[in-house]
Every structure is written in C-alpha cells, then in structure tokens.
Amino acid sequence: MIDIIIVGAGAAGMTAALYALRSGKSVLLLEQETIGGQVAISPRVENFPSLKQIKGSEFANNLFEQITALGAELELEKVIEIKKDGEIFTVVTDYNTHQAKAVIIAAGVKHKHLGLPKETDFVGHGVSYCAVCDGAFFKGKEVALVGDANSALQYSLLLSNYCPKVHMFTLFDKFFGDESLVKALKSKENIIVYPDTQIVGLIGENELEGITYKNKNGEICEHRTEALFIAIGQLPDNKSFVNLVDLDKEGYIIAGEDCATKTQGLYVAGDCRTKKIRQLTTASSDGAIAGLAACAYITNLGIQK
C-alpha cells in the first residue's frame, strides 16, 4: 500500500509529491496524459520566482526528475473512481486498482478551445490561452482576443497596458462579467470591441498571421494579427470524485487554502479547486500545502503498512 496517491502530475501534483517524499512518505502519481499539465505546452515561463525564463516543458521535466530521484512512482492511468473504506482509500483506474492512506487530487483544468483547424498547432506560435503568461511577449504589437466574461475582460485590460490596440471579439452584443471590469474596459480607447462575431478560421502556416470571423450580417471578414488570446472559459473534470467531495456550480472542488476536502485524508491542489488565482505559483503553493497536510494526516492517524 502506498502512503499517498496523487491524481495528476502537473505542477501542483509534482510539488505535493516533492514535499511528501522529503517527509519520508511513499508516493504514486497517476496521470492520464503527460507530465507537467498546462505548463508543459507553454513555450516560455517568465513569472516563476528565481527563473528569469524557462521553457514550460523544461520546467516540467526538471520537476519530474527531482521527484523521481527521491523515489516517486508514476503510472499513466486515468482515474475512474476514488473510494474510502474505513481509513483506506482505493483508487480505481482504467488499468489497475491502487490503495493508499491519503489521496491528493491535482487533476487541473483544461482551457476551452474554439475547435478550429490549426488551433493546437499554433499554441506557442501566436495562439495563447493565458494573457498573464504570454501577453508580455507581444508588447508593442496589436493583438486579438476572443471572449466576453471576466477572464476575457481582465485579459483585455491587462493587454491594453502594453499593446497599442486590443481587438476584442465577442459572440454576443454584451458582456457577462463584473460591472466594474466592463466599466474599466469601456474607458480604454485602445480596446476595440467587435460584438456579435464568431471566429471561424486561423490564417498562417507555421505562425499565426491572422483570423477570419463572421460578423453579425453573416459576412466572412479577415483580421491580420500575430496573437490571438482565447478566453472562453476553463473545464474542470471532477465528476469522478463527487462521492467524496463537494463541487461548486462550475465543477470545481470546494476547498479552502488548507486544501482539505470534506473527506478526511483527501486533499485537492491546483487549478481544479475553488480559488481566484490560477497560476503556476499558486499551483505549486497548493501542492506544498496539500503534500504536508497529507503527511500530517497519516502521521496522526498512525496507519501501519
């Protein structure tokens, strides 16, 4: 039996593993795709303390090497269900069944995509889902953004600080965010809003060169740009855990800064929990908190192997 099973091998999950391993616990990470999560596909990371610049994949690989050197195990398996019988957790995957004394859910989220041809190919080459992460790379250039809720409003305001123009495309003729953000956006002369539009294509070969969109009259128009920020929401996938956790209306696991769920011994870390800021640093912070909390839980419980 493993001391701690961690669902997800992104920044939160691997940081949780790091702290648990350094506390002398055995750790198994279960990841359904690839290590690193969202940071792994970021071409450059410049907002992590002490690292001026690093490729997202390099950051992920470095962290993975760090935890495997300490004894972490990794299995590429999709978690189907988590059950608790007495003091023992059973984690059922698409290949195996594992048992642990404590579990940390660090399943992350996925950005909603437009579903356009070449969209994934252009990630890191003009298409971005995070203006906080990538906006500064386009300082001094005109950029485009699609979205109409809080994230899109915040991204537009951020980009307007160092981009001469921000071209904002919205599906409807109104915003669905906080009134204070809407008011702030309307006061910015360099944010141009294109209401009642739908982006239907991406232009370019190896790098984004522009977009095509359908206006309210049904006409197909072209807009040239080197950057498109897509802010149409995120998708948590926590339905497999509803028997042991509470979810908010958007599907995020309800937990405070202590990362504890309603089930003793079950913790949540990173973007999949309820929180205001979802960044690499906050994911790592959650991982440290959840990892140490899981260790303390096991020690206080006194479960023997």
C-alpha positions as a printed NumPy array, in Angstrom:
array([[  0.   ,   0.   ,   0.   ],
       [  1.226,   3.482,  -0.949],
       [  1.288,   6.292,   1.598],
       [ -0.046,   8.967,  -0.771],
       [ -1.6  ,   8.7  ,  -4.21 ],
       [ -1.649,  11.905,  -6.237],
       [ -4.111,  12.244,  -9.12 ],
       [ -2.363,  14.405, -11.71 ],
       [  1.291,  15.12 , -12.479],
       [  1.153,  18.837, -13.156],
       [  2.92 ,  21.494, -11.101],
       [  0.569,  21.036,  -8.13 ],
       [  0.753,  17.256,  -8.136],
       [  4.505,  17.054,  -8.537],
       [  5.107,  19.716,  -5.864],
       [  2.876,  17.746,  -3.493],
       [  4.959,  14.674,  -4.291],
       [  8.179,  16.596,  -3.604],
       [  7.088,  17.616,  -0.109],
       [  5.652,  14.195,   0.72 ],
       [  8.785,  12.385,  -0.416],
       [ 11.022,  14.71 ,   1.578],
       [  8.86 ,  13.857,   4.592],
       [  9.644,  10.183,   4.117],
       [  6.357,   9.089,   2.524],
       [  5.946,   6.819,  -0.49 ],
       [  4.18 ,   8.46 ,  -3.44 ],
       [  2.408,   7.233,  -6.563],
       [  1.324,   9.748,  -9.197],
       [ -1.447,   8.815, -11.617],
       [ -1.519,  10.871, -14.82 ],
       [ -3.773,  10.244, -17.809],
       [ -1.877,  12.358, -20.351],
       [  1.636,  13.744, -19.815],
       [  3.669,  15.28 , -17.023],
       [  3.543,  18.995, -16.441],
       [ -0.075,  19.759, -17.23 ],
       [ -0.721,  23.132, -18.875],
       [  2.763,  24.477, -18.181],
       [  4.283,  21.744, -20.354],
       [  2.876,  23.369, -23.507],
       [  3.956,  26.907, -22.605],
       [  6.866,  27.993, -24.821],
       [  8.252,  30.329, -22.14 ],
       [  7.715,  30.767, -18.418],
       [  8.85 ,  34.125, -17.049],
       [  6.672,  34.555, -13.969],
       [  8.087,  31.888, -11.64 ],
       [ 10.292,  33.283,  -8.843],
       [ 14.07 ,  32.95 ,  -9.409],
       [ 13.665,  31.727, -13.006],
       [ 14.109,  34.588, -15.482],
       [ 12.987,  32.395, -18.359],
       [ 12.474,  28.678, -18.909],
       [ 10.545,  26.528, -21.362],
       [  7.422,  25.051, -19.822],
       [  8.471,  21.557, -20.876],
       [ 11.89 ,  22.047, -19.28 ],
       [ 10.279,  23.222, -16.043],
       [  8.079,  20.124, -16.007],
       [ 10.952,  17.769, -16.814],
       [ 13.171,  19.29 , -14.118],
       [ 10.468,  18.855, -11.5  ],
       [  9.781,  15.297, -12.64 ],
       [ 13.475,  14.389, -12.434],
       [ 13.609,  15.925,  -8.968],
       [ 10.785,  13.796,  -7.582],
       [ 11.767,  10.554,  -9.301],
       [ 15.26 ,  10.925,  -7.83 ],
       [ 13.544,  10.934,  -4.439],
       [ 11.601,   7.769,  -5.256],
       [  8.309,   8.923,  -6.779],
       [  6.474,   6.416,  -8.948],
       [  4.377,   7.398, -11.98 ],
       [  1.728,   5.422, -13.835],
       [ -0.028,   6.685, -16.966],
       [ -3.556,   5.74 , -15.961],
       [ -6.896,   7.53 , -15.91 ],
       [ -8.62 ,   7.613, -12.538],
       [-12.185,   6.348, -12.766],
       [-13.202,   6.428,  -9.114],
       [-11.914,   7.019,  -5.589],
       [-13.451,   5.093,  -2.689],
       [-12.789,   5.133,   1.036],
       [-13.359,   2.109,   3.26 ],
       [-12.566,   2.87 ,   6.878],
       [ -9.157,   4.537,   6.832],
       [ -8.005,   3.205,   3.468],
       [ -8.535,   4.804,   0.053],
       [ -8.985,   2.7  ,  -3.07 ],
       [ -8.225,   4.422,  -6.376],
       [ -9.68 ,   2.681,  -9.411],
       [ -8.124,   3.44 , -12.802],
       [ -8.695,   2.213, -16.332],
       [ -5.924,  -0.365, -15.795],
       [ -5.48 ,  -1.058, -12.09 ],
       [ -6.665,  -0.634,  -8.535],
       [ -4.39 ,   1.06 ,  -6.001],
       [ -4.641,   1.578,  -2.24 ],
       [ -3.328,   4.473,  -0.189],
       [ -3.532,   6.073,   3.227],
       [ -4.196,   9.535,   1.77 ],
       [ -5.061,  10.963,  -1.644],
       [ -4.401,  14.326,  -3.266],
       [ -6.477,  15.354,  -6.297],
       [ -4.448,  17.623,  -8.575],
       [ -6.299,  16.977, -11.813],
       [ -6.047,  20.545, -13.113],
       [ -8.323,  22.069, -15.726],
       [ -8.37 ,  22.401, -19.466],
       [ -8.914,  25.634, -21.358],
       [-11.918,  25.592, -23.649],
       [-10.855,  25.611, -27.284],
       [-12.55 ,  27.17 , -30.278],
       [-12.2  ,  23.849, -32.092],
       [-10.663,  25.378, -35.213],
       [ -8.212,  23.704, -37.593],
       [ -4.565,  24.513, -36.693],
       [ -5.612,  25.831, -33.254],
       [ -3.475,  23.377, -31.293],
       [ -0.643,  23.693, -33.838],
       [ -0.485,  27.44 , -33.233],
       [ -0.264,  27.174, -29.429],
       [  3.018,  28.88 , -28.613],
       [  3.115,  30.293, -32.138],
       [  0.55 ,  33.067, -31.795],
       [ -2.328,  31.315, -30.029],
       [ -2.459,  31.557, -26.238],
       [ -4.996,  30.8  , -23.517],
       [ -3.264,  32.911, -20.847],
       [ -2.573,  36.627, -21.236],
       [ -0.915,  36.71 , -17.809],
       [  1.584,  34.098, -19.006],
       [  2.173,  35.211, -22.596],
       [  0.891,  38.764, -23.014],
       [  4.226,  40.476, -22.405],
       [  5.735,  38.63 , -25.371],
       [  3.577,  40.813, -27.64 ],
       [  4.435,  44.165, -26.087],
       [  4.157,  46.926, -28.661],
       [  2.055,  44.824, -31.045],
       [ -1.651,  44.789, -31.82 ],
       [ -3.348,  41.627, -30.554],
       [ -6.726,  39.931, -30.824],
       [ -8.776,  38.308, -28.075],
       [-11.965,  36.262, -28.05 ],
       [-14.286,  36.039, -25.039],
       [-16.907,  38.033, -23.168],
       [-16.758,  37.071, -19.457],
       [-14.487,  38.031, -16.556],
       [-11.319,  36.315, -17.804],
       [-11.656,  37.949, -21.216],
       [-12.306,  41.349, -19.652],
       [ -9.309,  41.027, -17.33 ],
       [ -7.069,  39.846, -20.166],
       [ -8.123,  42.753, -22.386],
       [ -7.383,  45.288, -19.663],
       [ -4.01 ,  43.69 , -18.97 ],
       [ -3.03 ,  43.605, -22.639],
       [ -4.128,  47.205, -23.15 ],
       [ -1.336,  48.325, -20.827],
       [  1.422,  47.351, -23.268],
       [ -0.272,  46.7  , -26.614],
       [ -1.218,  49.698, -28.802],
       [ -4.546,  48.067, -29.677],
       [ -6.512,  45.095, -28.38 ],
       [ -9.127,  43.79 , -30.815],
       [-11.78 ,  42.003, -28.739],
       [-14.224,  39.64 , -30.448],
       [-17.409,  38.677, -28.592],
       [-20.117,  36.236, -29.587],
       [-22.906,  38.453, -28.262],
       [-23.522,  42.193, -28.012],
       [-22.998,  42.313, -24.246],
       [-20.502,  41.211, -21.619],
       [-21.067,  38.599, -18.923],
       [-18.581,  39.859, -16.351],
       [-18.383,  42.166, -13.359],
       [-19.724,  45.658, -13.994],
       [-16.526,  47.211, -12.661],
       [-14.498,  45.375, -15.31 ],
       [-16.945,  46.357, -18.05 ],
       [-16.729,  49.987, -16.969],
       [-12.927,  49.874, -16.916],
       [-12.841,  48.298, -20.375],
       [-15.139,  50.93 , -21.87 ],
       [-12.813,  53.645, -20.582],
       [ -9.893,  52.21 , -22.577],
       [ -9.64 ,  53.817, -26.002],
       [ -7.235,  51.176, -27.309],
       [ -9.641,  48.26 , -26.764],
       [-11.812,  47.808, -29.862],
       [-14.804,  45.522, -29.397],
       [-16.308,  43.503, -32.255],
       [-19.742,  42.35 , -30.983],
       [-21.892,  39.597, -32.495],
       [-18.923,  37.914, -34.135],
       [-17.673,  34.351, -34.418],
       [-14.082,  33.411, -35.22 ],
       [-14.2  ,  30.758, -37.908],
       [-10.598,  30.314, -39.064],
       [ -6.912,  30.863, -38.374],
       [ -4.521,  32.168, -41.023],
       [ -0.873,  31.155, -41.313],
       [  1.472,  28.253, -41.919],
       [  3.938,  27.853, -39.054],
       [  2.976,  31.031, -37.175],
       [ -0.361,  32.776, -36.705],
       [ -0.78 ,  35.562, -39.226],
       [ -4.448,  36.405, -38.78 ],
       [ -8.009,  35.239, -38.234],
       [-11.232,  35.066, -40.195],
       [-14.518,  35.836, -38.479],
       [-18.218,  36.016, -39.277],
       [-19.862,  39.327, -38.44 ],
       [-23.472,  39.917, -37.387],
       [-24.535,  40.133, -41.049],
       [-23.086,  36.704, -41.792],
       [-20.188,  38.133, -43.801],
       [-16.763,  36.479, -43.54 ],
       [-14.091,  39.048, -42.69 ],
       [-10.327,  38.866, -42.226],
       [ -8.261,  40.425, -39.458],
       [ -4.454,  40.331, -39.506],
       [ -2.705,  39.707, -36.18 ],
       [  0.248,  37.811, -34.755],
       [ -1.507,  36.959, -31.497],
       [ -4.892,  35.547, -30.557],
       [ -5.764,  35.133, -26.879],
       [ -8.618,  32.693, -26.321],
       [-10.519,  33.336, -23.079],
       [-13.768,  31.422, -23.365],
       [-13.528,  29.523, -20.088],
       [-11.953,  26.505, -18.441],
       [-13.19 ,  22.997, -17.904],
       [-12.564,  21.119, -14.645],
       [-13.166,  17.376, -14.802],
       [-14.022,  16.374, -11.245],
       [-17.134,  14.256, -11.784],
       [-15.26 ,  11.066, -10.888],
       [-14.784,  12.335,  -7.331],
       [-18.307,  13.537,  -6.425],
       [-18.865,  10.706,  -3.951],
       [-16.146,  12.145,  -1.689],
       [-16.029,  15.89 ,  -2.481],
       [-18.38 ,  18.819,  -2.974],
       [-18.331,  20.72 ,  -6.266],
       [-19.334,  24.317,  -6.911],
       [-21.684,  25.217,  -9.759],
       [-18.79 ,  25.318, -12.241],
       [-17.491,  21.902, -11.247],
       [-14.502,  22.928,  -9.112],
       [-13.789,  21.021,  -5.895],
       [-14.736,  23.102,  -2.871],
       [-11.756,  23.591,  -0.569],
       [-10.083,  26.492,   1.169],
       [ -6.441,  27.468,   1.439],
       [ -5.799,  24.371,   3.587],
       [ -6.658,  22.266,   0.502],
       [ -8.806,  19.914,   2.619],
       [-11.988,  18.42 ,   1.163],
       [-14.991,  17.225,   3.165],
       [-13.451,  13.743,   3.359],
       [-10.655,  13.263,   5.886],
       [ -7.402,  12.265,   4.219],
       [ -8.493,  13.568,   0.809],
       [ -6.952,  16.834,  -0.375],
       [ -7.126,  18.933,  -3.535],
       [ -4.405,  21.091,  -5.061],
       [ -4.054,  23.39 ,  -8.031],
       [ -6.443,  24.678, -10.658],
       [ -9.142,  22.055, -10.024],
       [-10.099,  23.575,  -6.649],
       [-12.137,  26.68 ,  -5.909],
       [ -9.81 ,  29.7  ,  -5.991],
       [ -9.492,  33.15 ,  -7.528],
       [ -5.976,  32.971,  -8.986],
       [ -4.859,  30.032, -11.122],
       [ -1.156,  30.39 , -11.894],
       [  1.957,  28.217, -11.782],
       [  2.983,  29.737,  -8.449],
       [ -0.419,  29.142,  -6.819],
       [ -0.477,  25.557,  -8.087],
       [  2.933,  24.937,  -6.535],
       [  1.757,  26.585,  -3.301],
       [ -1.277,  24.302,  -3.145],
       [  0.935,  21.299,  -3.8  ],
       [  3.179,  22.113,  -0.847],
       [  0.205,  22.662,   1.455],
       [ -1.637,  19.508,   0.369],
       [  1.505,  17.364,   0.478],
       [  2.374,  18.37 ,   4.025],
       [ -1.26 ,  18.103,   5.137],
       [ -1.47 ,  14.548,   3.799],
       [  1.744,  13.647,   5.648],
       [  0.415,  15.09 ,   8.911],
       [ -2.872,  13.222,   8.446],
       [ -1.062,   9.889,   8.024],
       [  1.191,  10.522,  10.996],
       [ -1.702,  11.475,  13.257],
       [ -3.752,   8.504,  12.069],
       [ -0.931,   6.079,  12.741],
       [ -1.86 ,   3.677,   9.945],
       [  0.592,   0.809,   9.675],
       [  1.627,  -0.778,   6.382]])
